[in-house]
């Protein structure tokens, strides 16, 4: 049976491999702070679509490009 120290190292290694694969796909890690309202909407969309946080946010951002550009005051 693996010790706690061994399991932590295994987890760190697995996470690092995942991050490396994501970078190879051209992805970049970012950090965001969301309002409670935005968190609720994000979690609702994750449950509705069974998608990851990353997938939901990426779809939302890419969808913004589909709308005609408007000035902030409009």
N, CA, C and O atoms as CSV, one atom per row, in Angstrom:
chain,resi,resn,atom,element,x,y,z
A,1,UNK,N,N,0.850,-1.185,0.000
A,1,UNK,CA,C,0.000,0.000,0.000
A,1,UNK,C,C,0.891,1.242,0.000
A,1,UNK,O,O,1.879,1.303,0.731
A,2,UNK,N,N,0.542,2.215,-0.810
A,2,UNK,CA,C,1.340,3.433,-0.938
A,2,UNK,C,C,1.173,4.312,0.295
A,2,UNK,O,O,0.095,4.386,0.884
A,3,UNK,N,N,2.235,4.958,0.661
A,3,UNK,CA,C,2.170,5.884,1.781
A,3,UNK,C,C,1.545,7.188,1.309
A,3,UNK,O,O,1.418,7.430,0.108
A,4,UNK,N,N,1.159,8.022,2.262
A,4,UNK,CA,C,0.572,9.319,1.923
A,4,UNK,C,C,1.551,10.147,1.098
A,4,UNK,O,O,1.156,10.814,0.142
A,5,UNK,N,N,2.810,10.105,1.466
A,5,UNK,CA,C,3.836,10.856,0.735
A,5,UNK,C,C,3.944,10.365,-0.718
A,5,UNK,O,O,4.073,11.168,-1.642
A,6,UNK,N,N,3.890,9.058,-0.905
A,6,UNK,CA,C,3.962,8.492,-2.259
A,6,UNK,C,C,2.724,8.868,-3.076
A,6,UNK,O,O,2.833,9.188,-4.260
A,7,UNK,N,N,1.546,8.830,-2.440
A,7,UNK,CA,C,0.317,9.197,-3.157
A,7,UNK,C,C,0.337,10.663,-3.560
A,7,UNK,O,O,-0.098,11.013,-4.657
A,8,UNK,N,N,0.840,11.521,-2.678
A,8,UNK,CA,C,0.923,12.949,-3.023
A,8,UNK,C,C,1.844,13.169,-4.202
A,8,UNK,O,O,1.536,13.965,-5.090
A,9,UNK,N,N,2.983,12.468,-4.225
A,9,UNK,CA,C,3.917,12.603,-5.344
A,9,UNK,C,C,3.269,12.107,-6.627
A,9,UNK,O,O,3.401,12.740,-7.674
A,10,UNK,N,N,2.573,10.983,-6.552
A,10,UNK,CA,C,1.875,10.443,-7.719
A,10,UNK,C,C,0.842,11.438,-8.229
A,10,UNK,O,O,0.725,11.657,-9.435
A,11,UNK,N,N,0.086,12.045,-7.302
A,11,UNK,CA,C,-0.921,13.037,-7.698
A,11,UNK,C,C,-0.265,14.243,-8.364
A,11,UNK,O,O,-0.744,14.722,-9.392
A,12,UNK,N,N,0.819,14.732,-7.789
A,12,UNK,CA,C,1.525,15.880,-8.384
A,12,UNK,C,C,2.039,15.543,-9.768
A,12,UNK,O,O,1.928,16.354,-10.688
A,13,UNK,N,N,2.601,14.349,-9.927
A,13,UNK,CA,C,3.113,13.921,-11.235
A,13,UNK,C,C,1.986,13.833,-12.261
A,13,UNK,O,O,2.139,14.278,-13.399
A,14,UNK,N,N,0.853,13.257,-11.856
A,14,UNK,CA,C,-0.296,13.126,-12.750
A,14,UNK,C,C,-0.807,14.503,-13.170
A,14,UNK,O,O,-1.093,14.732,-14.345
A,15,UNK,N,N,-0.919,15.412,-12.210
A,15,UNK,CA,C,-1.373,16.767,-12.513
A,15,UNK,C,C,-0.401,17.480,-13.446
A,15,UNK,O,O,-0.824,18.202,-14.348
A,16,UNK,N,N,0.885,17.284,-13.237
A,16,UNK,CA,C,1.884,17.925,-14.101
A,16,UNK,C,C,1.793,17.378,-15.526
A,16,UNK,O,O,1.908,18.140,-16.486
A,17,UNK,N,N,1.592,16.086,-15.671
A,17,UNK,CA,C,1.428,15.507,-17.012
A,17,UNK,C,C,0.204,16.091,-17.707
A,17,UNK,O,O,0.244,16.388,-18.901
A,18,UNK,N,N,-0.889,16.254,-16.952
A,18,UNK,CA,C,-2.100,16.838,-17.513
A,18,UNK,C,C,-1.841,18.274,-17.962
A,18,UNK,O,O,-2.230,18.656,-19.066
A,19,UNK,N,N,-1.177,19.083,-17.105
A,19,UNK,CA,C,-0.864,20.476,-17.473
A,19,UNK,C,C,0.026,20.522,-18.713
A,19,UNK,O,O,-0.171,21.361,-19.591
A,20,UNK,N,N,1.001,19.623,-18.783
A,20,UNK,CA,C,1.888,19.572,-19.955
A,20,UNK,C,C,1.107,19.255,-21.223
A,20,UNK,O,O,1.350,19.858,-22.269
A,21,UNK,N,N,0.173,18.314,-21.139
A,21,UNK,CA,C,-0.648,17.970,-22.316
A,21,UNK,C,C,-1.505,19.158,-22.743
A,21,UNK,O,O,-1.663,19.416,-23.936
A,22,UNK,N,N,-2.049,19.870,-21.782
A,22,UNK,CA,C,-2.864,21.042,-22.105
A,22,UNK,C,C,-2.020,22.107,-22.808
A,22,UNK,O,O,-2.462,22.707,-23.788
A,23,UNK,N,N,-0.822,22.337,-22.314
A,23,UNK,CA,C,0.076,23.320,-22.943
A,23,UNK,C,C,0.439,22.903,-24.362
A,23,UNK,O,O,0.525,23.743,-25.258
A,24,UNK,N,N,0.652,21.605,-24.563
A,24,UNK,CA,C,0.961,21.101,-25.904
A,24,UNK,C,C,-0.190,21.366,-26.873
A,24,UNK,O,O,0.022,21.470,-28.081
A,25,UNK,N,N,-1.387,21.472,-26.351
A,25,UNK,CA,C,-2.564,21.770,-27.168
A,25,UNK,C,C,-2.763,23.277,-27.340
A,25,UNK,O,O,-3.762,23.717,-27.909
A,26,UNK,N,N,-1.806,24.060,-26.846
A,26,UNK,CA,C,-1.875,25.506,-27.011
A,26,UNK,C,C,-2.685,26.216,-25.944
A,26,UNK,O,O,-3.015,27.391,-26.100
A,27,UNK,N,N,-3.007,25.530,-24.875
A,27,UNK,CA,C,-3.795,26.147,-23.816
A,27,UNK,C,C,-2.875,26.795,-22.784
A,27,UNK,O,O,-1.712,26.421,-22.631
A,28,UNK,N,N,-3.438,27.780,-22.080
A,28,UNK,CA,C,-2.691,28.493,-21.051
A,28,UNK,C,C,-3.556,28.592,-19.802
A,28,UNK,O,O,-4.755,28.860,-19.879
A,29,UNK,N,N,-2.937,28.374,-18.668
A,29,UNK,CA,C,-3.661,28.451,-17.404
A,29,UNK,C,C,-3.832,29.911,-17.013
A,29,UNK,O,O,-2.894,30.703,-17.103
A,30,UNK,N,N,-5.046,30.264,-16.575
A,30,UNK,CA,C,-5.315,31.609,-16.089
A,30,UNK,C,C,-6.045,31.506,-14.754
A,30,UNK,O,O,-6.534,30.438,-14.382
A,31,UNK,N,N,-6.112,32.600,-14.055
A,31,UNK,CA,C,-6.819,32.649,-12.785
A,31,UNK,C,C,-7.846,33.772,-12.865
A,31,UNK,O,O,-7.546,34.855,-13.368
A,32,UNK,N,N,-9.043,33.520,-12.376
A,32,UNK,CA,C,-10.091,34.542,-12.412
A,32,UNK,C,C,-10.802,34.604,-11.066
A,32,UNK,O,O,-10.817,33.641,-10.300
A,33,UNK,N,N,-11.382,35.755,-10.808
A,33,UNK,CA,C,-12.235,35.947,-9.640
A,33,UNK,C,C,-13.625,36.241,-10.186
A,33,UNK,O,O,-13.796,37.151,-10.998
A,34,UNK,N,N,-14.623,35.473,-9.743
A,34,UNK,CA,C,-15.981,35.630,-10.244
A,34,UNK,C,C,-16.922,36.059,-9.125
A,34,UNK,O,O,-16.745,35.693,-7.964
A,35,UNK,N,N,-17.914,36.837,-9.501
A,35,UNK,CA,C,-18.961,37.199,-8.546
A,35,UNK,C,C,-19.772,35.953,-8.212
A,35,UNK,O,O,-19.699,34.946,-8.917
A,36,UNK,N,N,-20.529,36.027,-7.156
A,36,UNK,CA,C,-21.384,34.905,-6.767
A,36,UNK,C,C,-22.380,34.592,-7.875
A,36,UNK,O,O,-22.631,33.424,-8.174
A,37,UNK,N,N,-22.948,35.627,-8.486
A,37,UNK,CA,C,-23.917,35.423,-9.571
A,37,UNK,C,C,-23.270,34.670,-10.733
A,37,UNK,O,O,-23.869,33.747,-11.283
A,38,UNK,N,N,-22.041,35.063,-11.110
A,38,UNK,CA,C,-21.339,34.392,-12.210
A,38,UNK,C,C,-21.023,32.940,-11.844
A,38,UNK,O,O,-21.105,32.056,-12.696
A,39,UNK,N,N,-20.664,32.691,-10.589
A,39,UNK,CA,C,-20.375,31.324,-10.145
A,39,UNK,C,C,-21.611,30.443,-10.238
A,39,UNK,O,O,-21.531,29.290,-10.660
A,40,UNK,N,N,-22.745,30.987,-9.846
A,40,UNK,CA,C,-23.993,30.227,-9.898
A,40,UNK,C,C,-24.328,29.872,-11.341
A,40,UNK,O,O,-24.708,28.739,-11.635
A,41,UNK,N,N,-24.186,30.840,-12.238
A,41,UNK,CA,C,-24.460,30.601,-13.654
A,41,UNK,C,C,-23.486,29.570,-14.211
A,41,UNK,O,O,-23.893,28.664,-14.938
A,42,UNK,N,N,-22.207,29.701,-13.879
A,42,UNK,CA,C,-21.193,28.750,-14.342
A,42,UNK,C,C,-21.516,27.340,-13.860
A,42,UNK,O,O,-21.491,26.395,-14.648
A,43,UNK,N,N,-21.816,27.193,-12.587
A,43,UNK,CA,C,-22.125,25.864,-12.039
A,43,UNK,C,C,-23.389,25.277,-12.653
A,43,UNK,O,O,-23.463,24.074,-12.904
A,44,UNK,N,N,-24.375,26.125,-12.891
A,44,UNK,CA,C,-25.610,25.658,-13.521
A,44,UNK,C,C,-25.323,25.137,-14.931
A,44,UNK,O,O,-25.825,24.085,-15.326
A,45,UNK,N,N,-24.513,25.883,-15.682
A,45,UNK,CA,C,-24.183,25.471,-17.048
A,45,UNK,C,C,-23.339,24.194,-17.052
A,45,UNK,O,O,-23.506,23.348,-17.931
A,46,UNK,N,N,-22.438,24.048,-16.081
A,46,UNK,CA,C,-21.640,22.815,-15.971
A,46,UNK,C,C,-22.549,21.612,-15.744
A,46,UNK,O,O,-22.372,20.567,-16.371
A,47,UNK,N,N,-23.520,21.759,-14.850
A,47,UNK,CA,C,-24.453,20.648,-14.581
A,47,UNK,C,C,-25.321,20.359,-15.806
A,47,UNK,O,O,-25.555,19.201,-16.150
A,48,UNK,N,N,-25.794,21.421,-16.458
A,48,UNK,CA,C,-26.684,21.256,-17.603
A,48,UNK,C,C,-25.996,20.538,-18.756
A,48,UNK,O,O,-26.604,19.700,-19.423
A,49,UNK,N,N,-24.720,20.869,-18.991
A,49,UNK,CA,C,-23.999,20.326,-20.145
A,49,UNK,C,C,-23.058,19.189,-19.784
A,49,UNK,O,O,-22.513,18.526,-20.667
A,50,UNK,N,N,-22.864,18.960,-18.490
A,50,UNK,CA,C,-21.904,17.950,-18.026
A,50,UNK,C,C,-20.504,18.255,-18.578
A,50,UNK,O,O,-19.767,17.348,-18.964
A,51,UNK,N,N,-20.160,19.530,-18.608
A,51,UNK,CA,C,-18.870,19.988,-19.135
A,51,UNK,C,C,-17.992,20.486,-17.996
A,51,UNK,O,O,-18.467,20.741,-16.889
A,52,UNK,N,N,-16.718,20.618,-18.284
A,52,UNK,CA,C,-15.776,21.135,-17.284
A,52,UNK,C,C,-15.890,22.653,-17.199
A,52,UNK,O,O,-16.447,23.297,-18.088
A,53,UNK,N,N,-15.362,23.206,-16.132
A,53,UNK,CA,C,-15.316,24.658,-15.981
A,53,UNK,C,C,-14.611,25.283,-17.176
A,53,UNK,O,O,-15.086,26.266,-17.743
A,54,UNK,N,N,-13.487,24.712,-17.549
A,54,UNK,CA,C,-12.712,25.223,-18.671
A,54,UNK,C,C,-13.531,25.233,-19.961
A,54,UNK,O,O,-13.513,26.217,-20.701
A,55,UNK,N,N,-14.243,24.148,-20.228
A,55,UNK,CA,C,-15.047,24.063,-21.452
A,55,UNK,C,C,-16.155,25.104,-21.476
A,55,UNK,O,O,-16.391,25.735,-22.506
A,56,UNK,N,N,-16.833,25.288,-20.353
A,56,UNK,CA,C,-17.933,26.258,-20.291
A,56,UNK,C,C,-17.405,27.669,-20.519
A,56,UNK,O,O,-17.983,28.428,-21.297
A,57,UNK,N,N,-16.320,28.021,-19.853
A,57,UNK,CA,C,-15.763,29.369,-19.997
A,57,UNK,C,C,-15.245,29.586,-21.414
A,57,UNK,O,O,-15.467,30.646,-22.000
A,58,UNK,N,N,-14.554,28.591,-21.968
A,58,UNK,CA,C,-14.032,28.738,-23.321
A,58,UNK,C,C,-15.163,28.933,-24.328
A,58,UNK,O,O,-15.068,29.792,-25.205
A,59,UNK,N,N,-16.235,28.143,-24.212
A,59,UNK,CA,C,-17.371,28.305,-25.128
A,59,UNK,C,C,-17.970,29.697,-25.011
A,59,UNK,O,O,-18.309,30.317,-26.019
A,60,UNK,N,N,-18.102,30.189,-23.785
A,60,UNK,CA,C,-18.696,31.515,-23.576
A,60,UNK,C,C,-17.831,32.600,-24.218
A,60,UNK,O,O,-18.348,33.508,-24.868
A,61,UNK,N,N,-16.531,32.503,-24.037
A,61,UNK,CA,C,-15.635,33.510,-24.611
A,61,UNK,C,C,-15.653,33.446,-26.135
A,61,UNK,O,O,-15.739,34.481,-26.796
A,62,UNK,N,N,-15.574,32.251,-26.694
A,62,UNK,CA,C,-15.589,32.114,-28.150
A,62,UNK,C,C,-16.916,32.591,-28.735
A,62,UNK,O,O,-16.955,33.122,-29.844
A,63,UNK,N,N,-17.984,32.402,-27.998
A,63,UNK,CA,C,-19.301,32.861,-28.466
A,63,UNK,C,C,-19.354,34.380,-28.570
A,63,UNK,O,O,-20.074,34.914,-29.414
A,64,UNK,N,N,-18.607,35.081,-27.732
A,64,UNK,CA,C,-18.567,36.539,-27.800
A,64,UNK,C,C,-18.111,37.025,-29.170
A,64,UNK,O,O,-18.545,38.081,-29.630
A,65,UNK,N,N,-17.242,36.266,-29.821
A,65,UNK,CA,C,-16.729,36.648,-31.133
A,65,UNK,C,C,-17.808,36.567,-32.208
A,65,UNK,O,O,-17.644,37.141,-33.284
A,66,UNK,N,N,-18.898,35.872,-31.941
A,66,UNK,CA,C,-19.974,35.733,-32.921
A,66,UNK,C,C,-20.853,36.974,-33.010
A,66,UNK,O,O,-21.564,37.163,-33.997
A,67,UNK,N,N,-20.808,37.817,-31.986
A,67,UNK,CA,C,-21.663,39.002,-31.958
A,67,UNK,C,C,-20.947,40.182,-32.590
A,67,UNK,O,O,-19.730,40.316,-32.459
A,68,UNK,N,N,-21.700,41.047,-33.281
A,68,UNK,CA,C,-21.069,42.240,-33.857
A,68,UNK,C,C,-20.475,43.093,-32.739
A,68,UNK,O,O,-21.020,43.189,-31.640
A,69,UNK,N,N,-19.361,43.695,-33.056
A,69,UNK,CA,C,-18.703,44.548,-32.057
A,69,UNK,C,C,-19.515,45.822,-31.865
A,69,UNK,O,O,-19.972,46.446,-32.823
A,70,UNK,N,N,-19.678,46.182,-30.615
A,70,UNK,CA,C,-20.384,47.422,-30.287
A,70,UNK,C,C,-19.524,48.217,-29.325
A,70,UNK,O,O,-18.629,47.677,-28.676
A,71,UNK,N,N,-19.805,49.484,-29.245
A,71,UNK,CA,C,-19.096,50.335,-28.296
A,71,UNK,C,C,-19.616,50.023,-26.902
A,71,UNK,O,O,-20.776,49.641,-26.749
A,72,UNK,N,N,-18.772,50.181,-25.877
A,72,UNK,CA,C,-19.207,49.863,-24.505
A,72,UNK,C,C,-20.445,50.623,-24.064
A,72,UNK,O,O,-21.207,50.116,-23.241
A,73,UNK,N,N,-20.672,51.838,-24.592
A,73,UNK,CA,C,-21.809,52.648,-24.156
A,73,UNK,C,C,-23.107,52.246,-24.829
A,73,UNK,O,O,-24.171,52.729,-24.443
A,74,UNK,N,N,-23.049,51.384,-25.816
A,74,UNK,CA,C,-24.248,51.009,-26.560
A,74,UNK,C,C,-24.969,49.843,-25.915
A,74,UNK,O,O,-26.002,49.401,-26.418
